Amino acid sequence: MGASDSQIATALVVMLLGYGVLSIALSTWLKMPISIVWSTPGAAFLATSAGLGLSYEMAVGAFLFSSLLVILTGAWPGLNRFVAKIPPQISAAMLAGVIFPFVAATVHAAVDFPVLILPVIAIWLGLNRLLPLWASPVAITIGFLLIGFSDEASSFQVTSFWPDFAMVGPIFDLGAIVAIGIPLYLITMASQNLPGLAIMSSLGYQIPSSKVFITTGIGSVVSGLFGGFGLNLAAITAALNADSSAAKDPARRWIAASWGGVVYIVFAVFAAVFAAFVLAVPRELLLALAGIALLNTFASSIKTAVLEDGTRLAGIVTFVIGAAGITVLGIGGAFWALVAGVLVWSITKR
């Protein structure tokens, strides 16, 4: 949309700082493992909007409008009650479907890059037997080192380390608000915030949606002034910090999400370096490392989804749609999996 390299880097750094600070603040305040990220489906939607002929300043104005809608949503007290009514089996099935592509990517990468991935899997299995709490972080760290020193990262190069942090003067254009602001809000709510609430509910945490949405909405407004397109609840990565792998005691898992925020802030400092590394290596390798970390969560979610006869069919339907990776009306499969699962459950329970 016409942003300069420095503006792109500024937006990236500010968003990383934003969800690092918010992850720490919300987790510490509410004593729950709350992870804040940006909307991946929202970013994909924005990528398809580049041909609309809108200026960067108009797009930023639309980002700010979307953030204000999130704040207004936080004032709606019925949202938390609605999410609490979703059966945990369906929420677990949705989580399993969403993370299935990551788990499957581990298998594909082990075939395509056996020298890099098979040692990581072997280390992960061994540590699961001896030190299960350290299995994922140690294995993933070794995986990044192996990839970093391999030929797959030979094109890794950093051209600029730090942006200039110039604020953007937003233009509130009605066309941009209709074309970008409102769809971005709907996609963020449907693909990130609602699934995030449901996933956390399936893991035993009833997130106070009003507090989270108002806080993230305000954070999004601040990041929007620098080109950020929004901060919201995590869905996939939320499970990493809220599952038993983070801590056996559910009351202590907020510490994992807080330290996750610290890592995000470190990423912000080295954003240009990390971005260059991610762009330099095959995407399949990065997905494989995430799949290794999510395997225990996937197994637990599948078990919950099919445990009871009354919700088994709804759980399977939810999982299949979530795993299919579909996008309808610009909204990702997690939302449609949830809708289909609730619909099947509503029919079969009668």
SVG drawing of the C-alpha trace seen along z (x, -y; Angstrom):
<svg xmlns="http://www.w3.org/2000/svg" viewBox="-34 -13 61 55">
<polyline fill="none" stroke="black" stroke-width="0.4" points="0.0,0.0 2.9,-2.3 4.7,-2.0 8.5,-2.5 10.9,0.1 11.4,-2.0 7.6,-2.3 7.2,1.5 10.0,2.1 8.5,-0.5 5.1,1.2 6.7,4.6 8.8,3.4 5.9,1.5 3.5,4.5 6.0,6.8 6.6,4.4 2.8,4.0 2.0,7.6 5.0,8.3 4.0,5.5 0.3,6.5 1.1,10.2 3.1,9.4 0.6,6.8 -2.6,8.9 -1.1,12.2 0.3,10.5 -2.9,8.5 -5.4,11.4 -3.1,14.3 -4.0,16.2 -1.8,17.2 -3.0,14.5 -1.0,14.3 -1.4,11.3 -0.4,11.4 -1.4,9.8 -4.0,11.3 -2.5,13.6 -5.8,13.9 -6.0,10.1 -2.5,9.8 -3.5,12.1 -6.6,10.0 -4.5,6.9 -2.2,8.5 -5.1,9.1 -6.2,5.4 -3.0,4.0 -4.7,3.5 -7.4,1.2 -5.4,-1.9 -5.5,-3.3 -2.7,-5.2 -0.7,-4.0 -2.2,-6.9 -5.8,-5.8 -5.0,-2.2 -3.7,-3.4 -6.9,-5.4 -8.8,-2.2 -6.6,-0.3 -7.5,-2.8 -11.2,-2.6 -11.0,1.2 -9.3,0.8 -12.0,-1.5 -14.6,1.2 -12.7,3.7 -12.9,1.3 -16.6,0.9 -16.9,4.7 -15.2,4.9 -18.1,3.0 -20.5,5.8 -20.8,8.1 -22.7,10.9 -19.7,12.1 -18.0,14.0 -21.4,15.7 -21.8,16.7 -18.3,18.3 -18.8,20.1 -21.8,22.0 -19.7,23.6 -19.0,27.3 -15.3,27.7 -15.2,30.8 -15.9,28.5 -13.4,25.9 -10.8,28.6 -11.6,30.1 -11.2,26.6 -7.8,26.2 -6.8,29.7 -7.9,28.7 -6.1,25.4 -2.7,26.9 -3.0,30.0 -1.2,28.4 1.8,27.6 2.0,31.2 1.7,32.5 4.4,30.1 6.8,31.9 6.3,35.1 6.8,33.5 9.9,31.7 11.3,34.9 11.1,36.4 12.3,33.4 15.0,32.2 15.9,35.4 19.3,34.1 17.8,31.0 14.5,32.3 15.1,36.0 17.8,35.0 15.4,32.5 12.6,35.1 15.0,37.6 16.1,35.0 12.5,34.0 11.5,37.7 14.4,38.3 13.7,35.2 10.0,36.1 11.2,39.2 13.7,37.5 12.8,33.8 9.4,33.3 9.2,29.6 12.3,28.8 11.6,31.0 10.1,28.4 12.3,25.3 15.6,27.3 14.5,29.2 13.3,26.0 16.5,24.1 18.7,26.8 16.4,26.9 17.0,23.2 20.7,23.6 20.8,26.5 18.8,24.5 20.9,21.4 24.2,23.1 22.8,25.1 22.8,24.3 19.1,23.6 20.0,20.2 22.7,19.3 20.7,16.3 20.3,14.8 21.3,11.2 20.4,8.1 20.3,4.7 19.0,2.4 18.9,3.1 16.7,0.3 13.8,-1.8 13.2,-5.5 9.9,-5.2 8.1,-7.9 4.4,-8.3 1.9,-8.1 -0.7,-10.8 -3.9,-8.8 -6.5,-9.7 -10.0,-8.6 -11.5,-7.9 -14.9,-6.3 -14.0,-4.0 -10.9,-2.7 -13.0,-2.2 -15.6,-0.2 -13.0,1.7 -10.4,2.4 -11.4,1.2 -14.7,3.1 -13.6,6.4 -10.4,6.3 -12.4,6.0 -14.7,8.8 -11.9,11.1 -9.9,10.4 -12.9,11.1 -14.0,14.2 -10.5,15.7 -8.6,14.7 -10.5,13.3 -13.5,15.7 -11.4,18.8 -8.9,17.5 -11.6,17.3 -12.9,20.7 -9.5,22.3 -8.7,20.8 -12.1,22.0 -11.3,25.6 -8.1,25.4 -9.9,24.3 -9.6,20.5 -12.6,18.2 -11.0,15.0 -12.7,11.7 -13.3,10.6 -14.3,7.1 -11.0,6.3 -9.0,8.0 -10.7,6.4 -10.6,2.9 -6.9,3.2 -6.0,4.7 -8.1,2.2 -6.3,-0.7 -3.0,1.0 -4.0,1.3 -4.8,-2.4 -1.3,-3.2 0.4,-0.7 -1.9,-2.0 -0.3,-5.4 2.9,-3.8 1.3,-1.6 0.4,1.4 -2.8,3.2 -4.1,4.5 -3.3,6.6 -5.6,9.4 -5.9,12.7 -3.7,15.5 -5.3,18.7 -2.6,21.3 0.2,19.9 -2.2,19.4 -2.2,23.2 1.5,23.3 1.3,21.2 -2.0,22.5 -1.3,26.3 0.3,28.5 3.6,28.3 4.0,24.7 3.4,25.8 1.6,28.6 -0.2,26.2 -2.8,24.2 -2.5,21.3 1.1,20.8 0.9,20.9 0.5,17.1 4.2,17.0 4.9,18.7 2.7,16.2 4.5,13.3 7.9,14.6 6.6,15.1 6.0,11.4 9.6,10.8 10.7,12.9 8.5,10.8 10.2,7.7 13.6,9.2 12.2,10.1 11.2,6.4 14.8,5.3 16.1,7.8 13.0,7.6 14.9,6.9 17.3,9.8 14.6,12.3 12.5,11.2 15.4,11.7 16.1,15.1 12.5,16.2 12.4,15.0 15.7,16.8 14.8,20.3 12.1,22.7 8.8,22.0 8.3,25.8 11.2,26.0 9.7,23.2 6.3,24.9 8.0,28.2 9.6,26.8 6.2,25.3 4.6,28.7 7.0,30.4 6.1,28.0 2.4,28.4 2.3,32.2 1.3,32.8 -1.3,30.1 -2.7,31.7 -2.9,35.2 -4.7,33.7 -7.2,31.8 -8.0,34.9 -8.6,36.9 -11.0,34.3 -12.8,33.9 -13.8,37.5 -14.1,38.5 -17.9,38.3 -20.4,40.0 -22.8,37.1 -20.3,34.6 -18.1,37.0 -19.7,36.3 -19.7,32.6 -16.1,32.8 -15.0,34.7 -16.8,32.3 -15.2,29.4 -11.7,31.0 -12.1,31.8 -13.2,28.3 -10.5,26.7 -7.8,29.0 -9.0,28.4 -7.5,24.9 -10.4,23.2 -11.1,19.5 -14.7,18.3 -15.6,14.6 -12.1,13.8 -12.6,15.6 -10.3,18.5 -11.3,22.1 -11.2,21.8 -14.3,19.7 -16.2,21.9 -15.1,25.0 -16.6,23.6 -19.8,22.6 -20.2,26.1 -19.4,27.9 -22.0,25.9 -24.5,26.5 -24.0,30.3 -24.0,30.4 -27.3,28.4 -28.9,30.8 -27.6,34.1 -28.2,33.2 -31.9,33.0"/>
</svg>
